[in-house]
Amino acid sequence: MEGKILVSRSGAGEYTYADSGVDRDLRLRSKEALRLLDSTLRLSRYGDIVQLPYGRLIPFRMGCFLDLVIEGVGTKVLVAQLAGKFDTVGVDGVAMAVNDVIRSGARPICLADNLHVQRSDPHLVRELLKGVADGAEEAGCPVVGGEIGDVAEVIRGEGGDKGFDLVVACIGEVSEAEIVRGLGIKPGDPIIGLRSSGIHSNGVTLARKVLLKRWGGAFDAFETPEGFEKPIVYEILEPTKIYVKPLLRVLEELRVKAVVHITGDAYLKFGRLMDLNPGIGFEFTNFKPQPIFNLIQETARRIKGPISDQEMLRTFNMGWGLALIVDKGLVDECLDVLDKEEAGAEVIGQANNTGRISAYFKGRRLMLR
């Protein structure tokens, strides 16, 4: 495709994720501390732990491996508190955990939740756990435990005493032969995207500070922007899609090389696959962002400063919540399976031999990494 190549640099006056309070560089330096945990891996009881692009698998008898994930929903909980609507973030908590587990090819087998509240409010707790139960039903996975803790001196939320934070853990199981390892990616291999429902649970800090007056943005919480059908606070609270059923269906039918949950750092997440496949790069050519993403960019331009297209693609899913990489000879079969599951799947790009991550967006080729 023809188009001017733009290198990813923040220009003067641009509004970035760091400006909203999330500094990628600082977070990356903080994550260096995770190396302190590596020495504990020798304590594995049943054999060597398997390192994957986005996590590790625990060996557990008879060729079975366990995938353990624990996830939160970030500052989306503040939006829920502002709206007084708590059920959808329960779904988000489950989605963030199970969608991470399935990246390894594992089937989620159980969930547990940890709910810390400013005060034990029966309505708030009931609505949150209703959402957790709804998400668990969609994922086909039981909730087997959890905790509710009152931590009024730790949590101060929006709207009086409605503060809370939610964390959900998930365990999945996978046989050694069925592990999705992120290896063997070749130039020309297609990237298949599954449709997102909107923002999901990442980039919410930036979205809040651009869109909601409570945090310096443009709109009252229950204001409906022109062209939208519901108040902006409910657009942000649209729950994260759960991809367990369509992905497991694909894994039953064909071999998948890699699965990427497009969450924090968005399309930069593909960089971990580049580390495992030397010389491989990725180009994305098909984006279908929901209207809320355009609203974020347009509103920021008016009141904060422009958000570059590169920054949008490094922060938001831009219409695709999960991505699969398969052999190019399997693309039609994969799309057929996903069509039957009504996953809204399309080819969104392909692997190449550039060693870079690029995107063809709004008529321009952008370099993301």
C-alpha positions in Angstrom: 0.0 0.0 0.0 1.2 3.5 -0.8 1.4 6.1 1.8 3.7 8.4 3.7 5.6 6.6 6.5 5.3 8.4 9.8 7.6 7.5 12.7 5.9 7.2 16.1 7.0 10.4 18.0 5.0 12.7 20.2 5.0 16.2 18.8 4.7 19.4 20.8 1.2 20.1 22.1 0.0 16.5 21.6 -2.0 14.8 24.3 -0.7 11.4 25.3 -1.5 8.5 27.6 1.3 9.8 29.8 -0.4 13.2 30.0 -3.5 11.5 31.4 -1.5 9.8 34.1 -0.3 6.5 32.6 3.4 6.6 31.7 4.4 3.6 29.6 8.1 4.1 30.1 7.7 4.4 33.9 5.5 1.3 33.9 8.1 -0.6 31.8 10.9 0.3 34.3 8.7 -0.8 37.2 8.1 -4.1 35.6 11.8 -4.8 35.7 11.2 -5.7 39.4 9.3 -8.8 38.1 12.7 -10.4 37.6 12.9 -10.8 41.4 10.3 -13.5 41.1 12.1 -15.6 38.6 14.1 -17.4 41.3 10.8 -18.9 42.6 10.2 -20.8 39.3 12.6 -23.6 40.5 10.0 -24.4 43.2 7.6 -25.8 40.6 6.4 -29.2 42.0 5.7 -31.2 38.9 8.4 -30.0 36.4 9.6 -27.0 34.4 7.4 -24.1 34.0 6.7 -23.2 30.4 7.4 -19.6 29.3 5.0 -18.2 26.7 4.7 -14.8 25.0 2.1 -13.6 27.5 2.6 -15.7 30.6 3.7 -19.0 31.9 2.1 -22.5 32.2 2.4 -24.6 35.3 3.0 -28.4 34.7 0.4 -30.4 36.6 0.6 -34.2 36.1 -0.2 -36.4 33.1 0.8 -34.0 30.4 -1.7 -31.3 31.7 -0.6 -27.7 32.2 -2.4 -25.0 34.2 -2.6 -21.3 33.2 -3.2 -18.9 36.1 -4.2 -15.3 35.4 -5.2 -12.5 37.7 -6.7 -9.3 36.3 -8.4 -6.1 37.2 -10.5 -3.5 35.3 -8.4 -0.4 36.0 -10.1 2.9 36.4 -13.3 1.7 34.7 -14.4 1.2 38.3 -14.4 5.0 38.8 -16.8 5.4 35.8 -19.1 2.7 37.3 -19.1 4.6 40.6 -19.9 7.9 38.8 -22.8 6.2 37.0 -24.0 4.2 40.0 -24.0 1.2 37.7 -21.9 -1.7 38.9 -22.9 -4.9 37.1 -21.1 -4.4 33.8 -17.6 -4.1 35.5 -18.3 -7.5 37.0 -18.4 -8.8 33.4 -15.3 -6.8 32.6 -13.4 -8.5 35.4 -14.2 -12.0 34.2 -13.5 -11.0 30.6 -10.1 -9.6 31.3 -9.1 -12.9 33.1 -10.6 -15.5 30.8 -9.5 -13.7 27.6 -5.9 -13.8 28.9 -6.1 -17.5 29.8 -7.3 -18.6 26.4 -4.2 -17.0 24.7 -2.3 -20.2 25.7 -4.9 -22.5 24.3 -6.2 -23.2 27.8 -9.8 -23.8 28.6 -10.9 -21.8 31.7 -12.0 -24.2 34.4 -12.6 -21.9 37.4 -12.7 -18.3 38.6 -12.3 -16.4 41.9 -13.0 -12.8 42.7 -11.5 -10.3 45.1 -13.7 -7.3 45.9 -12.4 -4.5 48.1 -15.0 -1.9 49.1 -15.1 1.4 50.9 -18.1 0.1 52.7 -20.1 -3.2 52.4 -23.1 -1.8 50.5 -25.5 -4.7 49.8 -26.7 -3.2 46.5 -23.2 -2.5 45.2 -22.0 -6.0 46.1 -25.0 -7.7 44.7 -24.8 -5.8 41.4 -21.0 -6.5 41.0 -21.4 -10.2 41.7 -24.4 -10.4 39.4 -22.0 -9.1 36.6 -19.3 -11.6 37.7 -21.9 -14.4 37.4 -23.1 -13.2 34.0 -19.5 -13.2 32.7 -18.9 -16.6 34.2 -21.9 -18.0 32.4 -20.7 -16.6 29.1 -17.3 -18.0 29.7 -18.7 -21.4 30.7 -16.6 -21.3 33.9 -17.7 -21.6 37.6 -16.8 -19.1 40.3 -15.5 -21.2 43.1 -14.3 -18.6 45.6 -13.6 -15.0 46.5 -13.3 -12.4 49.2 -15.0 -9.2 50.1 -12.9 -6.8 52.2 -13.9 -3.5 53.8 -11.0 -1.1 53.4 -12.5 2.4 53.9 -9.1 3.9 54.8 -7.6 2.6 51.5 -10.3 3.2 48.9 -12.1 6.5 48.3 -14.4 6.3 45.4 -16.8 8.5 43.5 -20.2 9.2 44.9 -19.9 9.0 48.7 -19.1 5.6 50.0 -19.4 3.6 46.8 -15.7 3.1 46.3 -14.5 -0.4 45.3 -11.9 -2.3 43.3 -12.4 -5.7 41.6 -9.9 -8.3 40.8 -10.7 -11.7 39.1 -8.5 -14.7 38.9 -8.9 -17.6 36.4 -7.3 -21.0 36.1 -7.3 -22.7 32.7 -6.0 -26.2 31.6 -4.4 -27.3 28.4 -2.6 -30.4 27.2 1.0 -30.1 26.1 0.1 -30.9 22.5 -2.5 -28.1 22.4 -0.4 -25.2 23.8 -0.4 -22.1 21.7 3.2 -21.1 21.9 3.5 -18.1 19.6 6.2 -19.8 17.5 6.6 -20.5 13.8 5.1 -17.3 12.5 6.1 -16.6 8.9 5.8 -13.6 6.5 2.4 -13.7 4.9 0.6 -15.3 7.9 -2.7 -13.5 8.3 -3.8 -11.8 11.5 -7.5 -12.4 12.1 -9.3 -9.9 14.4 -12.4 -10.5 16.5 -14.7 -7.5 16.9 -14.5 -5.6 20.2 -17.5 -4.0 21.9 -15.8 -0.6 22.3 -13.2 0.6 24.7 -13.2 -2.6 26.8 -11.1 -2.1 29.9 -7.9 -0.4 28.7 -7.3 3.3 27.9 -10.1 4.3 30.3 -7.9 6.8 32.1 -7.3 8.7 28.9 -11.0 8.4 27.8 -12.2 9.7 31.2 -10.0 12.7 31.2 -11.1 13.7 27.6 -14.8 12.8 27.8 -16.1 13.3 31.3 -16.3 16.7 33.0 -15.7 15.0 36.4 -12.1 14.5 35.3 -11.7 17.6 33.2 -13.3 16.4 30.0 -16.0 17.7 27.8 -19.3 16.0 28.7 -21.6 15.6 31.7 -21.8 11.9 32.6 -25.3 11.4 31.4 -25.0 13.7 28.4 -25.6 12.0 25.0 -23.1 13.2 22.4 -24.4 14.0 18.9 -24.7 10.8 16.9 -24.8 8.5 19.9 -27.8 6.7 21.2 -27.0 6.6 24.9 -25.2 8.7 27.5 -21.4 8.9 27.3 -20.9 7.2 30.7 -22.8 4.1 29.4 -20.7 4.1 26.2 -17.6 3.9 28.3 -19.1 1.2 30.5 -20.0 -1.1 27.6 -18.6 -4.5 28.9 -15.6 -6.2 27.5 -16.4 -9.0 25.1 -15.7 -12.6 26.2 -14.0 -14.6 23.5 -13.8 -18.0 25.1 -16.5 -19.8 23.1 -15.4 -18.7 19.6 -11.7 -19.2 20.3 -12.1 -22.7 21.8 -14.2 -23.6 18.7 -11.4 -22.5 16.4 -8.8 -24.5 18.5 -11.0 -27.6 18.1 -10.8 -27.3 14.3 -7.3 -26.1 13.4 -3.9 -25.1 14.6 -3.4 -21.5 15.8 0.1 -20.1 16.0 -0.6 -17.2 18.3 -3.4 -15.5 20.2 -3.2 -11.8 21.3 -5.6 -10.1 23.7 -5.6 -6.5 22.5 -5.6 -4.7 25.9 -2.9 -2.6 27.5 -0.5 -1.1 24.9 -2.9 -2.3 22.2 -1.0 -3.2 19.0 2.4 -2.9 20.6 1.5 -6.2 22.3 2.5 -8.0 19.1 6.1 -7.1 20.0 6.4 -10.1 22.3 5.8 -12.3 19.3 8.6 -10.6 17.5 10.9 -11.5 20.3 10.2 -15.2 19.7 10.2 -15.0 15.9 13.4 -13.1 14.9 13.0 -10.9 11.9 9.3 -11.0 11.9 7.2 -7.9 11.9 3.5 -7.1 11.6 1.4 -4.7 9.5 -2.2 -3.9 10.3 -4.4 -2.7 7.4 -8.0 -3.0 8.6 -9.4 -0.9 11.4 -13.1 -0.4 12.2 -13.1 1.8 15.3 -16.4 2.3 17.0 -17.6 5.9 17.2 -16.3 6.4 20.7 -12.7 6.3 19.5 -13.3 9.0 17.0 -15.1 11.0 19.7 -12.1 10.7 22.0 -9.7 12.0 19.3 -12.0 14.8 18.2 -12.8 16.0 21.7 -9.1 15.9 22.8 -8.2 18.1 19.8 -10.7 20.7 21.0 -9.9 20.7 24.8 -6.6 19.0 25.5 -4.5 18.8 22.4 -4.4 16.4 19.5 -4.0 12.7 20.2 -1.9 11.3 17.3 -3.1 8.2 15.4 0.0 6.4 16.6 -1.0 7.1 20.2 -4.5 5.8 19.6 -3.2 2.6 18.2 -0.8 2.2 21.1 -3.6 2.8 23.6 -6.9 1.5 22.3 -8.1 -1.7 20.6 -9.6 0.4 17.8 -12.3 -2.1 17.0 -10.6 -5.5 17.5 -10.4 -7.1 20.9 -8.7 -10.4 20.2 -6.4 -11.5 17.3 -5.3 -14.9 16.0 -2.4 -15.7 13.7 -2.7 -18.8 11.6 -1.0 -20.3 8.6 -2.1 -18.5 5.4 -3.5 -21.7 4.1 -6.0 -21.9 7.0 -7.4 -18.4 6.8 -10.7 -19.3 5.1 -11.3 -22.2 7.4 -10.7 -20.1 10.4 -13.0 -17.3 9.2 -15.7 -19.9 8.5 -15.6 -21.2 12.0 -15.6 -17.7 13.5 -18.5 -16.7 11.3 -20.6 -19.5 12.7 -19.8 -18.2 16.1 -20.8 -14.7 15.1 -17.5 -13.3 16.3 -17.3 -10.5 13.7 -14.0 -11.8 12.5 -12.0 -10.3 9.6 -8.4 -10.3 8.4 -6.8 -7.2 9.9 -3.2 -7.6 8.8 -0.4 -10.0 8.3 3.1 -10.9 9.4 6.0 -9.7 7.3 9.8 -9.7 7.4 10.4 -6.0 8.5 11.0 -6.6 12.2 8.7 -3.6 12.8 5.1 -3.0 13.8 3.3 -0.8 11.4 -0.3 0.2 10.6 -2.0 1.5 7.5 -4.6 3.9 9.0 -6.5 6.8 7.5 -4.5 6.6 4.3 -1.1 6.7 6.0 1.4 4.1 7.1 2.4 4.6 10.7 5.3 3.0 12.5 4.4 1.9 16.0 7.6 0.1 16.8 
